C-alpha cells in the first residue's frame, strides 16, 4: 500500500481504526521509515497538548457505548463518521421531517469549558446561511450513559450533504478545466460569505468540501466545519483536534505554520483556496510534502516556491497559472485580498475578460478581447490589411485604447481600495480587532465604517468614498435596515453627481441601489424615477447592452408593478428578459429572475395559466443553478404556490408555501421582514381552508415584522392589514375587519394617493364588508361612488374595474334592483371582453347575465 494520509495515522494512534484497516496500517508503519517518523511526531504533538491526550487515553481503553436510538428530536439512523473528539450520525428530524447530520461530542471528553465552547461554536455556525455552506439547523445538549457515568453531551444538527469529497469527486469525474475552475470559484464564494460574517475557516482542505452528486452539471460544492478553529482560538488555546494541527499541513499558509495566531486572517483561507485550486486542476499539491516530516513540510511551504502549474498541465499556461500563484503568494499582502477577489478573477477568465492578477499590458488586453470576440477579431485583422496606411486613424484609435486601458486600471485600483476598506471595516467584528467585544454584529461594523466616513477618513479620496458608501448602503438594505441604507446611498449619489457631472457607471450603480431601497420604503414613483435616470445614464455611457442595464430594467419593472401599471411592467420585464438572454444565454440566475418577474406581471393581469408556466420555468432553472437554500428559489416557490392556490388547487399549494416559509426562516433568520410575504400567503391559504387559529398567529407575526422593519405607514403594512381583515370576515367579526380595512385605506391614501389602484382596493373591501354584514344600502352607495371613480381612473380593460362592477351588480341584486344590476353587468362584460376574457370573475358575469336573460 502507499503511504497513508496524516489523518489516517492520527486515527490509528487514537484507536479509531479496527479490523483489517488497523492491521494493514500497523504492518505498513512497521516497514516504512517515513511513516514511522511521522507517527513519532504525531505522538509528540499529542503529548504537547497534554489535556487532550489524557482525554483520549481515558476514552480509548473502553469502547464507546452503542449509538443511542434518539438524541433530542432526532432518530438515529446510522453512524457515518467518527473522529478522536466526536461522532457524526445520520439522523431523521421529527419536525420538519428531514435527514440531518448530527455531530455529537464523544462521552468522556466533556467539561463545563468544552460545553461552553461547543455552544459558542453552534451560535457562530448558525450565522452562516449560504447555498455553498452546510446549514446548521439546531444545537442542544443530551444525556448519554457510559459505563462510568451519565454525561451531558452537546450536539449540532446540520444539513446532511449527499456527496463525495472534492478530491475524490474530481478523480472520478471527467471535468473540463472550466468546470474545475467554476467549482473552485463556488467554494471561494462560500468562504467569502463566512469572512463577511467575521469567521475564518483555518482548516480548508478537500476533505472539508463535499460535492453534491444529486445535482445536474459538474456538481455543487458544500463547505463543512466552519468556525471551529476560530471559536477555540478566541479562548487562547490550540485547535480542537490534532487533525487541525497536523492533518492539514499541505493546506496551511506560511503564517499559520509560523505559529503566530495574530498573523492569521482571511488571507490564510485564500492561501488554502489556492492549494485546493492547484490540486483540483493538476491532481498534485503545489509543494510535494506528502512524504516529508512535519518540520520538513513546514519549512518547504514557508521557504520554497510552489511548483509551476503549467509544467504539470500545459493547459494551465497563462492566466490560470497566474491566478493560482497569486493565491499562493507567501506574503499575505501580495495575495488576493479576499476570497471574493479570487472568485472574481476566476470568473473573469471564464468570461475571457482580463484578470486582475497580472499587469494589464495593451497586448494582453487585446489578446483577451480577441478571445472573447473571435469573429470580430478576425474581421478586424482582415480590415487592418486594407487600412494599413491609415496611420493617423490608427494613432487616434491607439490613444483611445490607451485611455480605455487607463480607465480600466483606475477602476481596478478603485475596486481594490474599496475592497480593502470594507474588509477592514468587517474585520472590526472579530475579537482580535475589537478585544472588548465578542458580539460585534455586521450591522454595528457597518455603522462604525459609516462613522469613519463621516469623520473624513476618505475625504481626500472621494471616488473611493463613493464606492464604499454604495457598498455600505447596499449591505444595510440586505440586512433590512432601509433608513440607514437610504442615508448612505443618497450620500453616494450626491457625491457621484458632484464628481461626475456628465454621468458615470458608479453614479448609475448608486442610483439603481438607491432605487431598490426606495422601493422597500414604498415610494414607488420616486424609485421608478431613480431607475429611469440610472438606465438612461447606462445607455448613454455603454449602449445599454450590459448586465447592469438589464438589472436596472428589471428593477424598473418591479416598481411599475407596485404602482399598479402592470401592462407597462410586463413590457419592461420582457425587455429585461431579452437583454439578459442576450448577455447570459438561456440558463442563468438572472434569466430565472426575469422569468419570475414576468410571471408576476401576468399574475397581476389575471392570466394565471401563463403566470404559472413562467413561475415553473423560473423555479426549475433557479433550483438547478442555485440549489434550494437560496432566497430567489424560496421566493419563486412562494409565488408558484400563490398562483396554484388561486386556480383552486390548495392541496398542491400548501406544501409549496410551507416549504418556502421554512426555507426563508433558514435563510434570513426569524426576524427579517422578507418573511412577512410568505407568512401572510400561507395565512391566506389557511383562511380559505378554515384553519383560522394558525392563520391568525401567522398574520400577527407578519404584521409585527412588517411594522418593525418598514414603519407603520408603509404600503406593505396596508397590504397585510387588508389580508388580515379577511380572517375576521371569515369569523363574522365584521367590526374588526372594517377597522383593519379602514386602517389600510388611510395608509394607502397617504402613501400612494387617493387615485391609486390599491387605495381603490381598500374602498372596495370596505363596501364589500358592509354588504357581508347586511348593510346593503350603505354598501350600494359606496359601490356607486367607487364605480364612478374607477371608471375615471382605470383602463376600460382593467381587472380591478371588472371586479368592482361585478360586486356592485351583486349588491344591487341583493336589493332587488334587477334592471340596474343587469346594466352594470353588461358594462362589466364589456370590460372583461376588453381584457381578453381571462379574469376569474368574468365567467361569473357571463353566468349571471344568462340567468337574468333566461
MARVEX-722425 format. One record per residue: residue in one letter; x, y, z of N, C-alpha, C in turn. Coordinates in steps of 0.05 Angstrom, whole numbers, plus 5000, padded with zeros to 4 digits. Example, Ala and Ser with C-alpha at 12.3 -4.5 7.8 and 13.67 -1.06 7.14 Angstrom:
2
A526448865156524649105156526449345156 S525749555142527349795143525850015157 
//
This chain:
854
X501749765000500050005000501750255000 X500650484990502150734991502050855019 X503551065023503651185050500951305056 X499851265080497251375087497351675092 X494951795092494752085099495352115128 X496152365136496652425164494252365182 X491852435172489452395188489052105194 X489651925175489351635180491251545202 X493751655201495551585223494651685250 X493451925249492352035274490151865286 X488351775268486151605278487251335288 X489351235275490650985283491651015312 X493051235317494151285344491951315365 X489651445356487451495375485751245379 X486351035365484850785368482250775354 X481950945333479350965319479150765297 X481350625289481250425268481050155280 X479649975266479549705276479649505253 X479849245259479749035239482149045220 X481548995195483648975175485049245171 X483549465173484849725169487049775189 X486549695215488549745236491049565231 X490549305224492749115220494449205196 X493049285174494449355150496149605155 X495049805169496550045174498949995193 X498449815213500649755232502949615217 X502349435199504449305184505949495166 X504549685154505849885137507750065154 X506850155177508450335194510950185202 X510749925208513049765217515149735196 X514449765171516349725149517049975134 X515850205142516350455127517650655146 X520150725142521550915160520251195160 X519251285137517951545135515551555153 X513751355151511351355167511951315196 X513951155202514751125230515551385242 X517051555227517851815237515351995241 X513551975222511152145224509452065249 X509251805254507851705278509151815303 X511851815303513251915326512652215330 X512552365308512052655310509152705319 X507252545309504552575318504352525348 X505652325358505652255386506752485403 X508852615393510052835407508053075408 X506653115387504653335387502353265405 X501553015406499452935425500352995454 X502852945458503952995485504053295491 X504453455470504653745474501953865482 X499753735476497153835484496053645505 X497553625526497053415547494253365555 X492653565559489953525569488353355549 X488753415523487253265503488252975502 X490852945504492052675504490952505527 X490752635550489652485573486752415568 X485252605556482452545550482152305531 X483952305510483852085491484551825505 X486551825522487351585536485051485554 X483551675565481351595583479051455567 X478851535542476651425527477351175512 X479751165501480350935483480450665496 X481150625522481250355532478650215531 X476350355535473850215533472250325509 X470850165495469350255472467150445479 X466450615459464150785464461650625467 X459650735482457150595484455850575456 X453950395452452650375426451150635421 X450650685395449250935387446550945400 X445751165411443051195423440951175401 X438551105409436351085390435451365382 X435451555401434651825396436452025410 X436752255398438052485412436252725407 X434952825429433053035426430752955407 X430253125387428053065369429052915344 X431352785346432652645324432752345329 X431852195309432051905310434651825295 X436351675310438951595298438551375278 X439651415254439451215233441951045232 X444351175230446851025229449151215234 X451451105242453851265245455051305217 X455851555211457051605185459951705187 X460851785210463651885213464351875242 X467051845247468051835275470851955276 X471352115296474052225299474852205328 X477152325334478152305361476452445381 X474952655373473352815391470352765389 X469452685366466552665362465652455343 X462952415342461652225325459652385309 X459252305283457252425267455252205259 X452652245264450652055257448852165235 X447851985218445652055201443152015218 X441552225219439152225236436752335221 X434352275231431852385220430652565240 X430152815232428853015250425752975249 X424552995272421652955273420053175259 X420753425264419253645253421153885249 X421553985224420453865200421853605193 X420453435179421453165172423753195152 X426153125160428453135142430752985154 X432652905137435052775146437152995153 X438652945174440753135182443252975189 X445553125189448053015200448253125229 X448352935248448253015276451052975288 X452353195294455053195305454953195336 X456052985348455852945377458652925389 X459253075410461753045424461852775438 X464052635437464252365449464152385479 X462652205492462552195521465352165533 X465852295555468452285568470252515561 X469452665540471152895532469853155538 X467753155555466353405561467253515587 X467053775589467553925613465954185611 X465554325633464054585630465154765609 X467854775608469154945588468554845559 X468754585556468254465529465354515521 X463454475539460654525533460254815525 X461454995540461055275534462155345506 X464455235499465655295473464055165451 X462954925456461354795436458854955430 X457555065451455255235447455955485431 X458255595437459155835422459655765393 X460755525388461155435361458455425346 X456455305359453855275346452655555340 X452955735358451956005354453356145330 X455956105329457456225307456756105280 X456555835279455955695254453155765245 X451355825263448555885255448356155240 X450456315241450456565226450656525196 X451756295189452456245161450156135146 X449056285127446856205111447656245081 X448656035069449656055042449255795028 X448455785003448055534989450555364987 X452955484991455355334989456455245016 X454855285038455755205065453655025077 X454554805089452654625103451254785125 X448554785124446954945143446754815170 X446854975191446354885218443454925224 X442054705233439254725238438654765268 X440154635285439454635313441854555330 X441954645355444054555373442854515401 X443954325416442854275442444754095458 X443754005481445353825498443553585505 X444753345504443253105511444852945531 X443652745543444952575563445552305550 X448052215552448951955542450351805564 X449451555569450551395591452951235582 X455051235598457351065594457650875618 X459650705617460050515639460650665665 X461850895662462651035686460551225697 X459151365679457251575688455451645665 X453651835671451951955650452952235644 X453752275619454952535611452852705597 X452952965602451453155586453153225562 X452153145538453753165514452453355494 X453853555484452653735465452553615437 X450653715421450453625393449753865375 X450353835350449554035330448353885307 X445953955299444553835276445054015251 X446253885231446954035206445753905182 X445754055160444853955135446453705127 X444953495119446253245110446853265080 X449353265073450153305045450753035033 X449352955013449952714999451952774977 X454352684981456352754961458952624967 X460952694950463652594953465552814960 X467752754973469852944978470753074952 X471553324953472453464929474453304913 X476653214926478753084912477852824899 X476152674913475252424902473252464880 X471652674883469752744862471252814836 X473252974838474853054815476152814802 X477152634819478552394808476652214792 X474052204800472152024787470352144766 X470752404761469052544741470952674720 X470052654696471652764673470853054670 X472053224686471353514686473353664669 X472253864655473954044639475454234658 X477454374648478754584663476754794673 X474954874655472955074662471154984685 X470354724684468554624705470054614731 X472554534731474154534756474454814767 X474955004750475255284759472655384771 X470355314759467855404770467355284797 X468155034801467954914828469555074848 X471955144841473655304860472455574865 X471355704845470055964848467755944867 X466155734865463855704883464655654911 X466855494915467955454942468855724953 X470155884937471056154946468756334953 X466456314938464056464945463156404973 X463056144980462156055006464056155028 X466656135023468656225043468456525047 X467956675025467656965028465257035045 X463056885042460656925059461456905088 X463056695095463856665123465656905132 X467356995114469057225121467457465127 X465357515111463657745115462257725143 X461757485151460457435177462557445200 X465057495194467057525214468457265222 X468357055205469556805211471756725192 X473856605202476056505185476056195189 X476056045168475755755170478155625182 X480555675171483155585181483655285177 X481755145166482254865161480954785134 X481254955114480254885087481954665075 X480654465064482054245051479954085036 X480653905018478753755002476853595020 X477853495042476153335060473953495073 X474153765073472153935085470354065063 X470553955039468754045017467553805005 X464853785007463453564994462053674968 X462053504948460653584923458153424921 X455853564921453253434919453153284892 X452653034893452552874869449852844857 X447752944872445052924862444253184849 X446053304835445453554821446353534792 X445153694775445953694747448653844744 X450053784722452553924716454853814732 X456853974736459353864749459153834779 X456753874791456453844820456554114834 X455354114858455154364874456754324900 X458754494906460454454930459054544955 X459554404977458654485004461054485022 X461654715034463954735053462954655081 X464454495094463754395121465654495142 X464854455167466654505191467654795192 X465854985188466555265191466655345220 X468555525226468455665251469755525275 X470255265274471155125298473855235307 X475755265289478355365298478155645309 X476655815296476356095307475056095334 X473055935338471655935364473655855386 X475255645381477055555401479355745404 X480355865382482556045384481956295401 X479456385400478856625416478956565446 X479156305453479556235481482556215488 X484256255467487156255473488455985474 X487155775463488355515464489155425436 X490055175434490755055408488154985394 X488354845371485954775356484454555370 X482054485357480254295371481054005368 X482753935350483653665348486353655335 X487753425338490353415326490353435296 X488053355284487853375255488253665246 X487353855262487654135254490454235258 X492054085272494854165276496554025255 X496053765251497853605234496653525207 X494153455208492953325184492653505160 X492953765163492453945141494954115134 X497254025142499654175137499954265107 X499354095088499654185060497954425052 X495754475068493954685061494254935079 X496254915097496655145115498355355101 X497755605107499255825097501855855112 X503855985100506356025115506056155142 X504156355145503856485170502556305191 X500856115182499755915201501955735211 X503655645193505855465201507955605219 X508055875217509956025234509056035263 X506455965268505455945295504656205308 X504256415292503456675304500456715299 X498756675319495856695314495056975304 X496457175313495657445305496057505276 X497757335263498357375234496357235216 X494657075228492756915212490157075209 X489457125184486857255178485657135154 X483757265141482257145119484057075096 X486357215093488157145071489456875075 X489456765100490356495104488456295090 X485856355091483956195077484356225047 X485056465038485556495009487856315000 X489956295017492156115010491155825008 X489555745027488555465027486855425002 X485255624994483755604969485655574945 X487955714946489855684925490955394923 X491455274946492454994947490254814935 X487754854945485554694935485154724905 X485354974895485155014866487354884851 X489854904861492154774848491754474846 X490854354868490454064869488153974851 X486054134851483654074835484354074805 X486054254797486754294769488954104760 X490854044777493253894769493253604780 X491753554801491953304815494353284833 X495853494836498253504853498053734872 X499653724894499853944912501954144902 X501754404909503754594900506554534911 X506654414935509254334947509054034952 X510953884944510953594947511853534975 X509953514994510553485022509353225034 X508153065017506652835028508452635043 X510952605034512752405046514852535063 X514452795070516352935086515452945115 X517352975133516653005161515153275165 X513853295188512253545193514053785191 X516253775205518054005206519154075178 X519853865163520853905136518754015117 X516253915120514054015104513454305110 X513554375135513054655143515254835131 X517754755133519854915121519554945091 X518754735077518454745049516254955041 X514054945055511855125049512655415055 X514155455077514855725084517055835065 X518855665056521255775043521455725013 X520355505003520655424975518355534958 X518955594933516855684914515155444906 X512555494902510855264892511655184864 X510854934858511354834831509754994810 X510654984786509355124764506854964755 X504455074756502154934747502254854717 X503455024701503454964672505454744665 X507354694682509154464677507754204683 X505854204702504353974708502053924687 X501054144676498954134656499254374638 X500154344613500554574595498054734590 X495654614594493154764590492854994610 X494454994631494155194652496055434647 X497455424625499355634619497855904617 X499056114628497956384625496256454649 X493756534644492156654665491556464688 X490956214682490256024704492655994723 X494955954712497355934729497756194745 X497356424732497656674747495656694770 X493256614766491156624787492056454811 X492856204805493656024826496056124841 X498056224827500456314841500056564857 X498156734847497456974863496156894890 X494456684889493256594914495256464933 X497456354922499456214937501856384945 X501656644941503856824950504556784979 X507056774986507856725014507256975031 X507557205019506957455033503957505031 X502457515053499557555052498757805037 X500458015039499858265026499858244996 X501158044985501358004956499257814945 X497757684963495657504954493157664947 X491157524937488457654934487657744962 X486457974963485658084989483257945001 X481757794985479457654996478857414977 X477257234988476257004972474557104949 X473157324953471457444932473157534908 X475457654914477257744892478257504876 X478957284890479757044876477556934858 X475156914869472856814853472357004829 X472557264834472057454812474157414789 X476657374796478657334775478257074760 X477456864774476856614760474656664740 X472556804748470356844730471057034708 X472857224713473857384690475157204669 X476757024678478056844659475956674644 X473956574658471856414646470256574625 X470056834630468657014611470557124589 X473057034591475157134572475557434575 X475457534600475957814605478757834618 X479958064618482558094631482358044661 X484257894672484257844701485858064715 X485358084741486658304756489358214768 X490057964766492457864780494957904765 X494858044742497358084727497358364716 X499658484710499758744697498258734671 X496458924667494758914643495959084620 X497858964607499059104584497059124561 X497559304543495759344520495559084504 X497858944499497758694484496058484498 X496358474525494758284540491758344537 X491058604540488258684537487158604510 X488758654489487858584462487558284458 X489358134470489057834467486457744480 X485857844504483357764517480957854501 X481058094489478858194472478558004448 X480757914436480557734413479357464421 X480057374445478957114454475957134459 X474957364469472157404474470657444448 X471857554428470557634403472057534379 X472157264376473857144356473057234328 X470457234322469557314296470257604290 X469657774309470258064305473258104303 X474857964318477757994317478757914290 X477657694279478557614252477857814231 X475457924233474658134214476458384216 X477058454241478758694245481558644234 X482458384237485158324226485158354196 X483058254183482858284154482658574145 X481158724160480859014154483459164157 X485059074177487659204181489359194157 X489258984141490858964116490059174096 X487459244096486559454077487259734087 X487259764114487660034125490460084136 X492359924126494959934139496260204136 X495460354115496660614111495360834127 X493160774140491660994154492961044181 X495361144181496861174206495661374225 X494361584215493261784232490861674247 X489061534232486761404244487661204265 X489661044258490660844277491760974302 X493061204298494161344321491961434340 X489761544328487561634344486361394359 X485961164345484860934358486660834381 X489360854376491160764397490960934422 X490661204417490361384440487761314456 X485661254441483161184454483360924469 X484760734457485160474470486760514496 X488860684494490460744518488760874540 X486961054531485161184551483360984564 X482260804548480560594560482160414579 X484660354571486360194588486860334614 X487460594613488060734638485560754655 X483160784642480760784658480260514671 X480960304657480660034668482460004692 X484960104690486760084712485760254736 X484660494730483660654752481360514766 X479660384750477460234762478460004779 X480459864769481559644785482759744811 X484259964810485460074834483260164854 X481160284843479060374860477560144873 X477059934857475859694868477559574891 X480059564886481859454907481759624932 X481759884929481660064952479060034967 X476860024952474159984965474159724980 X475159514967475159254980476759255005 X479159385005480759395029479259535052 X477959755046476559905067474359725079 X472859585061470559425071471659185087 X473859065078474958835092475858925120 X477159165122478059265148475659325165 X473559435153471159505168469859255180 X469559045163468358805173470058655193 X472658695190474458565210474058675238 X472858915240472359025267470358855283 X468958675269467158485283468658255297 X471258225291472658005302473758075330 X474057875348475157935375477958045374 X479557955354482358045353482458345348 X480658445331480658735325479158895346 X477358765361475658915380475658755406 X477858755420478158565443476158605465 X474958835468473058875489470258755482 X469858675458467258585449467458315435 X465658125442465657875427463157845410 X461358045411458858015398458258245379 X460458365367460058575348458758465323 X456458585315455058485292455958625267 X455258505244455858625219454558905217 X452158925228450759185227452359395242 X453459325265455059515281457659575266 X458859375253461259425238460659625215 X458359595202457659785181457360065192 X456060085215455660355228458360475235 X460260315244462860425250464260525225 X463960365203465160455178463960705168 X461260735170459960985162460861215178 X461261175204462161395221464961485213 X466661285206469361355197469161545172 X467361475154467061645130466061925138 X464161935156463162195165465362355178 X467262225191469462355205471662445185 X471262375159473162465139475362285132 X475062015138477361835133478061815104 X476161865086476661845057476062115043 X476262335058475562595047477362665023 X479862565024481662635002481562424979 X479762234981479362034960476362004954 X475162204943472162204940471161974923 X472661884903471661664886471561404902 X473561374920473561134938471261154957 X470761394968468561434987465861364974 X465561444949463161384934462661084934 X464760924926464460634925463860514952 X465160614973464860505000461960555010 X461060805006458360875015456260705001 X456660664975454760494960454760214971 X457160104977457259834988455959815015 X456560005033455360005060452260035057 X451360215040448460255037447160005027 X448359875008447159624997447059405017 X449059395035449159185055447059245077 X446659495084444559565102441859485091 X441459515065438959435052438559135055 X440658985050440458685052439858605080 X440658765101440058695128437358795137 X435858935119433259025126433159295139 X435459435142435559705154435359905132 X432959965123432560125099433160425103 X432560525127433160805132436160855131 X437760685144440660715143441660675115 X440560495100441360445072440860695056 X438560815059437861055043439761285049 X440461325074442261535081444961505067 X446161265068448761225055448561255025 X446461145013446261154983445661434973 X444161584988443661864980446262024981 X447961975001450562105002452262024978 X452161764971453661664949452861794923 X450161824919449161954894449962244893 X449762384915450462674915453462704909 X455062534921457962544916458562484887 X457262284876457762204848456962424829 X454762554834453862764815455863004816 X457063044839459063264841461563184827 X462462934830464962844818464662814788 X462362714779462062644750459562784739 X459663044734457263184725456163064699 X457862944682456862834657455962544659 X455962434683455062164687457361974690 X456961744703458961544707457661284715 X458861054709457760804716457360774747 X459160894762458860874791456361034801 X455861254787453461414794450961254786 X450961134763448660974754448260744773 X450360624782450160404801448960494828 X449760724837448760834863445760904860 X445061024837442261084832440560834833 X441560624820440060364820439760254848 X441960254863441760154890439860324907 X439960584904438160754919435260704912 X434760654886432060594877430960344891 X432660144894431759894907430959944936 X432460124950431760184977429160344978 X428760534960426360694959423860514953 X424260304937422060114933421359984960 X423359904975422759775001421359965020 X421760225017420460425033417660505022 X416860385000414160434990413860674972 X416060814965415861054948416360974919 X414360854907414760714882415260914859 X413861134858414261324837417061444838 X417961504862420761614865422761404857 X422261154864424060934856424160904825 X421860914812421760894783423461114770 X423261364781424761584770427761534773 X428661424796431461364800432361144780 X430760934776431460724758431660834729 X429861004721429961124694432461294690 X433161444711435561604709438061424707 X438161214723440361034721440560894694 X438260814683438160674657439060864635 X438061104636438761304615441861344615 X442961364639445861414642447361164631 X446460924638447860684628447760664598 X445360724586445060714557446860924544 X447161154556448761364544451761294546 X452561174568455361114573456360864558 X454660654558455660394547453760264527 X451760414518449960294498447660134510 X447760084536445459944549445359644544 X447359524531447259234526448959094547 X448459144572450059024593448358894614 X449658734631448158604653447058814672 X448559034676447759244695445259384684 X445159434658442859564647440359374649 X440759114645438558924648437558924677 X439358944696438558944724436859194730 X437659414719436159664723433459654710 X433259544686430659494673428859324691 X430059114701428558924718427459074742 X429059244755428159384779425959594772 X426259714748424159904739421459754736 X421659514724419159354721417859294748 X419459224768418359174794417059414806 X418259654803417059894813414359954799 X414259914773411759954758409659764767 X410359514773408459324783407259424809 X408959524827407959624853406159874849 X406660024828405060264822402360184809 X401959924802399559834790399459854760 X401659934748401759964719402859694708 X401159494708402059224702402759174673 X401359304655401959274627404759394620 X405259634631407859754627410059584640 X409459474663411459304677412059054660 X409958934648410358694632412258754608 X411858984596413459064573416359104582 X416859234605419559274615420859004622 X419358824635420558564642421158404617 X419558434596420258294571422858394559 X423258654560425858774551428158664568 X427758664594429858564612430558274607 X428458114602428957824597430557794571 X429757934550431157914524434057994527 X434558214541437258304545438958104561 X437757994582439157804599439857554583 X438057464566438657234549440857294530 X440857544520443057624502445657634516 X445657724541448257744556449157484568 X447257324579448057094595447356824581 X445756824561444856564549442156494561 X441156254554438456174562438156074590 X440355994603440255884630442156044648 X441056204665442656374683440756474705 X441956524729440256604751438756874746 X440057054731438657304725436357254705 X436757064687434556994668432256884685 X432856714704430756604722429256824736 X430657024746429357244760427457394741 X428357444717426557584698424057424691 X424457164689422056984684420157004707 X421157014732419457034755417957304755 X419357514748418057784749416057814726 X416657694703414657694682412157544691 X412557314704410357154713408657314733 X409957474750408357624770406757844756 X407857964734406258154719403858024706 X404157784695401857634684399857574707 X400957504730399157454753397457694759 X398657924760397258174765395158234743 X395758134719393858174697391857944695 X391957764715389957544718390257334696 X392557324683393057104664394456884680 X392956734696394156544715395556314701 X394456194680395955964667398656054657 X398856284644401456374634403256444657 X402156564678403856624702404956364714 X403256164716404255904728406455784711 X406155784685408155674667410855814671 X410756074672413256224675414456194703 X412856184724413856134751415255854752 X414055654739415255384740417955384725 X417955524702420555534687422655674703 X421955894716423856034733424755864757 X422855734770423555574793425455344786 X424855204765426454974757429355064749 X429555284735432155394727433755474752 X432455624770433855724794434655494812 X432855294815433555074832435954924822 X436254884796438554754785441054914789 X440855174786443255344787444155404815 X442255474833442955574859442455384882 X440955174878440254994900437855104915 X436654934932434155004945434455234965 X436755234979437055425001438155694990 X436455824975437156084964434656264965 X435056524971432656704973430956704948 X432156714924430556724900428956474895 X430156244902428755994899426255984917 X426656064942424456074961422256264952 X423056504942421156704933419456594909 X420856464890419456364867417556134875 X418455964894416755754904414255874917 X414556084931412356224944410356334923 X411456454902409856564880408356344866 X409756124861408455894847406155794864 X406555774890404455684908402055864906 X402556124905400356324904398656294879 X399956264856398356244831396955974829 X398155764840396855504841394355514859 X394655644882392455674900390055814888 X390756034873388556194862387256054838 X388355834829386955674809385455434822 X385155454848383455254862384855004870 X387554994870389054754877390454784904 X388954824925390054874951391754644962 X390954404956392554174965395354174954 X395654264929398254284917399754524927 X398354744933399654994941400754994969 X399254864988400054875016402854775022 X403654525012406354435018408454615005 X407854734982409754924970410155164988 X407955284998408155525014409455465041 X408955235053410255165078413255125074 X413954995052416854955047418255225042 X416855405027418055665021418555815047 X416655815065416955945091419155825107 X419355555108421455415122424255495111 X424455505085427055585073427755875080 X425856055079426456335086427156375115 X425956215132426856235161429756145163 X430555945149433355855150435156055137 X434356185115436056365101436356635115 X434156745124434157015135434257025166 X433556815179433256825208430456905215 X429856915241426956945250425857225249 X427457435244426457705247426757875222 X427257755200427657915175424957975162 X424658225152422058295140421358135116 X423258005103422657845079420757615086 X420657535111418857315119415957395117 X415357655118412557745121410857655097 X411957655073410457575049409657285051 X411557105057410956825059409056765082 X409356905104407556865127404756925120 X404257155106401557225100400357065077 X402056975059401056805037400056535048 X401656425067400756175079398256225096 X398156445110395856515126393256535109 X393456665086391156685068390156415059 X392056235053391255965045389755825067 X390755855092389555735115386755855120 X386456115116383856235119381856115100 X382756075075380955955055380255675062 X382055535077381555255085380155235112 X379655475125378255475151380055425175 X382655425171384555385194385255655205 X383455775220383656055227385556115249 X385855935269387655985291390556005282 X391455815267394255825257394556065239 X392556125222392756355205393056615221 X391556635243391756875259394556915271 X395856695280398556715290400456805268 X400156705244401956775222401557065215 X399057165213398557445207399757625228 X399457555254400557725275403557745273 X404857515268407857515265408657685241 X407257655219407957805195407558105200 X405458185213404958465218407058595236 X407858445256410058545274412658585258 X413358395241415758415225415558655206 X413258675193412958885172413059165185 X411659205207411659465220414359525232 X415659325243418359375255420359455234 X420259335211422259385190421759635174 X419159685167418459895148417060125160 X416160105185414660315197411660275192 X409960405209407060355208405760465183 X407060655169405760775146406560665119 X407760435118408760325093406460185078 X406360205051404260055036404259755041 X406659645046406659355052405059295077 X405159475097403459435121400559445114 X399759625095397059645087396159385073 X397859275056397159015043396658805064 X398358795084398058595104395458635121 X394858875127392458935142389958855127 X389958905100387658825084387358525083 X389558385081389358085081388557985109 X389658105130388958025157385958055162 X384858265151381958315155380258085144 X381257935124379757715113379257495134 X381157465152380757265173378357335190 X378157595197375857685214373257675198 X373357715172370957685156370057395157 X371957205156371256925157370056845183 X370956985205369856925231367257075236 X366457245218364057405222364457645240 X366957715246367557945263367958185246 X365658295236365858505215366858775225 X366358835251367359085262370459095260 X371658875269374558855268375658865239 X374258715221375058715193374858995181 X372759135188372359415177374559595188 X375259555213377359725226380059685211 X380759435205383259375192383259485163 X381059445148380859555121381059855121 X379859985142379960275143382760375149 X384260235166387060305171388760275146 X388260055131389760005107389160235086 X386660315084385960535065387360795073 X387460855099388761105107391761105100 X393060875104395860855097396260885067 X394560755051394960765022394361045011 X392261175022391661445013393961635018 X395261605042397461785049399961715033 X400561455029403061375017402861374986 X400561294975400261254947398461454933 X396761584947394861764935392061654933 X390061834932387261744932386461594907 X387961634885387161504860388861264852 X390461174870392060934865390160694866 X390760484849389060254848388960114875 X391060124891391059994917389060134936 X389060404934387160554951384260484943 X383760464917381160374908380460104919 X382559934920382159664931381259664960 X382359844977381359865004378559965006 X377760154989374960244988373160014979 X374059864960372459624952372059434975 X374159384991373959205013371959305034 X371959565039370059675059367259645049 X366759705023364059665012363159375013 X365059195008364458915008363758815036 X365258905056364658825084361958925093 X361259175084358559275091356359095079 X356758995055354858815043354758555059 X357058445067357158195081355858205108 X355958435121354658465148351758525146 X350658565121347858605117347058895113 X348959075113348359365109348459415079 X346459315065346559315036346159595024 X344559765036344160035025346760195026 X348160175049350660325052352660205032 X352659945029354459815010353959914982 X351459924974350760014946351660294942 X351260474962352060754959355160764956 X356560614972359460614970360460514943 X359160304933359860194907359260384884 X357160534887356460724865358560944862 X359461054885361561254885364161134875 X364760894885367260764877367360694848 X365060604837364960534808365460784791 X364261004799364661254784367561334784 X368961314807371761384808373461184792 X372760924794374260724780374060754749 X371660824739371360874710373161094701 X373561294718375161524710378161464712 X378961304731381761264737382961024722 X381360804720382460554710381960514680 X383560364666383060304638380560134634 X379360154610376860014606377159714602 X379659614606380159324605381259224632 X381059394653382359334678380859114694 X382358924704381158724721380058834746 X381359044757380259174781377559294776 X377259424753374659544746372559334743 X373259114730371358894727370458784754 X372258754773371558654799369758844814 X370359104813368659304826365759294815 X365559294788362959294775361359044782 X362758814782361358564787360258554816 X361858644835360958644863358658844866 X358859074853356759274854354159154844 X354259014821351858894810350558694829 X352258534842351258334861349858464884 X350958694893349658844915346958944906 X346759044881344159144871342158914869 X343058674861341258444861340258374889 X341958404909341058364937338758544944 X338858784933336758984939334358964921 X334358774902332158734884332058924861 X334259064856334459264834335559114809 X333858944797334758764776335658914751 X334159114743334859264718337459414721 X337859544744340359684749342759484749 X342259254762344359054764345158954736 X343058904719343658804692345259004676 X344659264679346159464664349059464673 X349559444699352259444709353759184700 X352258964699353558714690354358724660 X352658854644353358884616355859054613 X356059264629358459424629360859254637 X360559094658362758914667363558724645 X361458624630362058434608363858564587 X363258814581364858954561367758994571 X368059064597370759094608372258834607 X370858614615372158354615372958264587 X371258324567371858254540374258414530 X374358664537376758834530379258724542 X379058594565381458484578382058204569 X380758104549381357834538379757604550 X377957664568376257464580377657264598 X379957344609381557164626381157204655 X379857424663379557484692377857274706 X378557194730377056994744374057054748 X373357314749370557384754368957424728 X370257404705368857454680366757234676 X367356984682365356774678362956814696 X363456924720361156984738359257184725 X360457384712358857584698357157454676 X358457284660357157144638354856974648 X355356824670353256644680350956794692 X351557014706349357174719347657304697 X348857414677347257534655345557324642 X346557084638344956874626342556804643 X342856804669340656744687338556974686 X339457224685337657444684336057444658 X337457374636336057384610334357134606 X334956914621333356674617330856674633 
//
